[in-house]
Amino acid sequence: MSRLAERITDLSLKDDLQEAIDDALRTCGGDPRTAIGALILGQRSLQEAYADRISAGYVRRDLFK
């Protein structure tokens, strides 16, 4: 995960969505493309981390075959 993605995913969880958005943008110097990119990278890293921890026994296989 990039350092910027880490900084954004480490922001405190807030009940006020607008305030959380402002924090993410402020962390990225006000650039919305950078903020979105960092959030996507952070989300991807979290998904990969969880995928490694999920037991194959809990994953349905061949669901649509």
MDAnalysis code that builds the backbone (N, CA, C; Angstrom):
import MDAnalysis as mda
import numpy as np

u = mda.Universe.empty(195, n_residues=65, atom_resindex=np.repeat(np.arange(65), 3), trajectory=True)
u.add_TopologyAttr("name", ["N", "CA", "C"] * 65)
u.add_TopologyAttr("resid", np.arange(1, 66))
u.add_TopologyAttr("resname", ["MET", "SER", "ARG", "LEU", "ALA", "GLU", "ARG", "ILE", "THR", "ASP", "LEU", "SER", "LEU", "LYS", "ASP", "ASP", "LEU", "GLN", "GLU", "ALA", "ILE", "ASP", "ASP", "ALA", "LEU", "ARG", "THR", "CYS", "GLY", "GLY", "ASP", "PRO", "ARG", "THR", "ALA", "ILE", "GLY", "ALA", "LEU", "ILE", "LEU", "GLY", "GLN", "ARG", "SER", "LEU", "GLN", "GLU", "ALA", "TYR", "ALA", "ASP", "ARG", "ILE", "SER", "ALA", "GLY", "TYR", "VAL", "ARG", "ARG", "ASP", "LEU", "PHE", "LYS"])
u.atoms.positions = np.array([
    [0.849, -1.165, 0.000],
    [0.000, 0.000, 0.000],
    [0.898, 1.232, 0.000],
    [0.497, 2.242, -0.735],
    [1.291, 3.461, -0.783],
    [1.195, 4.219, 0.539],
    [2.155, 5.084, 0.763],
    [2.141, 5.869, 2.013],
    [0.893, 6.749, 2.074],
    [0.498, 7.310, 0.938],
    [-0.686, 8.167, 0.912],
    [-1.940, 7.347, 1.214],
    [-2.030, 6.160, 0.629],
    [-3.181, 5.296, 0.909],
    [-3.223, 4.936, 2.387],
    [-2.065, 4.682, 2.971],
    [-2.008, 4.384, 4.400],
    [-2.488, 5.576, 5.221],
    [-2.064, 6.775, 4.829],
    [-2.481, 7.967, 5.579],
    [-3.990, 8.159, 5.497],
    [-4.577, 7.890, 4.329],
    [-6.019, 8.081, 4.185],
    [-6.787, 6.994, 4.928],
    [-6.360, 5.741, 4.796],
    [-7.087, 4.678, 5.483],
    [-6.903, 4.747, 6.988],
    [-5.886, 5.461, 7.458],
    [-5.673, 5.631, 8.891],
    [-6.442, 6.813, 9.475],
    [-7.149, 7.577, 8.632],
    [-7.937, 8.689, 9.158],
    [-9.007, 8.148, 10.096],
    [-9.338, 8.930, 11.095],
    [-10.349, 8.474, 12.048],
    [-11.707, 8.361, 11.360],
    [-12.494, 7.394, 11.832],
    [-13.844, 7.229, 11.304],
    [-14.719, 8.318, 11.910],
    [-15.457, 8.970, 11.052],
    [-16.298, 10.056, 11.533],
    [-17.741, 9.777, 11.166],
    [-18.656, 10.227, 12.014],
    [-20.073, 10.074, 11.714],
    [-20.500, 11.037, 10.612],
    [-19.796, 12.154, 10.500],
    [-20.121, 13.161, 9.505],
    [-19.348, 12.873, 8.214],
    [-20.053, 12.405, 7.197],
    [-19.418, 12.028, 5.940],
    [-18.697, 13.203, 5.302],
    [-19.288, 14.381, 5.330],
    [-18.664, 15.556, 4.720],
    [-17.330, 15.886, 5.390],
    [-17.280, 15.750, 6.696],
    [-16.041, 16.009, 7.428],
    [-14.975, 14.973, 7.066],
    [-15.388, 13.718, 6.917],
    [-14.451, 12.662, 6.528],
    [-13.912, 12.913, 5.119],
    [-14.773, 13.362, 4.223],
    [-14.351, 13.696, 2.859],
    [-13.361, 14.850, 2.888],
    [-13.664, 15.869, 3.671],
    [-12.753, 17.018, 3.800],
    [-11.391, 16.578, 4.335],
    [-11.382, 15.655, 5.309],
    [-10.113, 15.148, 5.855],
    [-9.302, 14.421, 4.785],
    [-9.978, 13.589, 3.990],
    [-9.280, 12.851, 2.931],
    [-8.699, 13.807, 1.897],
    [-9.468, 14.813, 1.511],
    [-8.977, 15.793, 0.537],
    [-7.826, 16.609, 1.107],
    [-7.940, 16.994, 2.358],
    [-6.880, 17.773, 2.999],
    [-5.584, 16.952, 3.056],
    [-5.714, 15.662, 3.345],
    [-4.549, 14.779, 3.400],
    [-3.847, 14.711, 2.047],
    [-4.620, 14.850, 0.971],
    [-4.066, 14.772, -0.395],
    [-3.795, 16.145, -0.989],
    [-3.712, 17.151, -0.167],
    [-3.410, 18.487, -0.654],
    [-4.524, 19.100, -1.487],
    [-5.751, 18.627, -1.314],
    [-6.893, 19.186, -2.015],
    [-7.142, 18.599, -3.396],
    [-6.331, 17.642, -3.820],
    [-6.485, 17.056, -5.157],
    [-7.440, 15.863, -5.092],
    [-8.647, 15.993, -5.683],
    [-9.621, 14.903, -5.582],
    [-9.183, 13.631, -6.307],
    [-8.470, 13.740, -7.424],
    [-8.004, 12.536, -8.135],
    [-7.009, 11.757, -7.285],
    [-6.138, 12.470, -6.608],
    [-5.166, 11.812, -5.736],
    [-5.883, 11.139, -4.574],
    [-6.879, 11.809, -4.010],
    [-7.629, 11.241, -2.890],
    [-8.365, 9.975, -3.317],
    [-9.013, 10.020, -4.477],
    [-9.738, 8.847, -4.964],
    [-8.766, 7.703, -5.238],
    [-7.638, 8.012, -5.872],
    [-6.643, 6.984, -6.152],
    [-6.119, 6.336, -4.884],
    [-5.849, 7.155, -3.876],
    [-5.352, 6.617, -2.610],
    [-6.406, 5.749, -1.929],
    [-7.664, 6.161, -2.003],
    [-8.737, 5.358, -1.410],
    [-8.882, 4.017, -2.134],
    [-8.760, 4.033, -3.453],
    [-8.844, 2.793, -4.225],
    [-7.689, 1.871, -3.868],
    [-6.478, 2.404, -3.794],
    [-5.323, 1.585, -3.419],
    [-5.481, 1.014, -2.010],
    [-5.962, 1.842, -1.101],
    [-6.182, 1.379, 0.271],
    [-7.224, 0.281, 0.334],
    [-8.308, 0.457, -0.403],
    [-9.368, -0.558, -0.435],
    [-8.847, -1.861, -1.020],
    [-8.074, -1.760, -2.099],
    [-7.501, -2.957, -2.732],
    [-6.582, -3.696, -1.754],
    [-5.774, -2.946, -1.031],
    [-4.868, -3.567, -0.062],
    [-5.644, -4.266, 1.045],
    [-6.712, -3.636, 1.513],
    [-7.531, -4.253, 2.557],
    [-8.202, -5.527, 2.047],
    [-8.707, -5.487, 0.810],
    [-9.344, -6.672, 0.239],
    [-8.350, -7.820, 0.123],
    [-7.144, -7.515, -0.316],
    [-6.120, -8.555, -0.439],
    [-5.749, -9.121, 0.934],
    [-5.653, -8.262, 1.926],
    [-5.322, -8.719, 3.275],
    [-6.412, -9.628, 3.827],
    [-7.676, -9.277, 3.607],
    [-8.776, -10.114, 4.082],
    [-8.865, -11.410, 3.302],
    [-8.600, -11.365, 2.005],
    [-8.662, -12.578, 1.180],
    [-7.653, -13.608, 1.669],
    [-6.515, -13.147, 2.129],
    [-5.496, -14.061, 2.634],
    [-5.921, -14.715, 3.951],
    [-6.815, -14.091, 4.667],
    [-7.211, -14.594, 5.985],
    [-8.474, -15.443, 5.959],
    [-9.214, -15.398, 4.870],
    [-10.472, -16.138, 4.784],
    [-10.169, -17.587, 4.421],
    [-10.707, -18.481, 5.186],
    [-10.501, -19.895, 4.934],
    [-11.213, -20.304, 3.657],
    [-10.576, -21.151, 2.877],
    [-11.189, -21.640, 1.641],
    [-12.469, -22.415, 1.941],
    [-12.600, -22.954, 3.143],
    [-13.811, -23.677, 3.522],
    [-15.038, -22.796, 3.596],
    [-14.836, -21.494, 3.744],
    [-15.960, -20.575, 3.828],
    [-16.305, -19.936, 2.485],
    [-15.516, -20.201, 1.490],
    [-15.733, -19.597, 0.182],
    [-16.470, -20.587, -0.700],
    [-17.598, -20.145, -1.274],
    [-18.337, -21.014, -2.183],
    [-17.586, -21.094, -3.502],
    [-17.412, -22.274, -3.983],
    [-16.694, -22.462, -5.236],
    [-17.658, -23.017, -6.286],
    [-17.361, -22.686, -7.550],
    [-18.143, -23.186, -8.674],
    [-19.623, -22.850, -8.528],
    [-19.925, -21.656, -8.082],
    [-21.300, -21.253, -7.843],
    [-22.103, -21.162, -9.139],
    [-21.472, -20.701, -10.209],
    [-22.201, -20.479, -11.442],
    [-21.865, -21.482, -12.533],
    [-21.236, -22.582, -12.196],
    [-20.899, -23.589, -13.210],
    [-21.982, -24.603, -13.363],
])
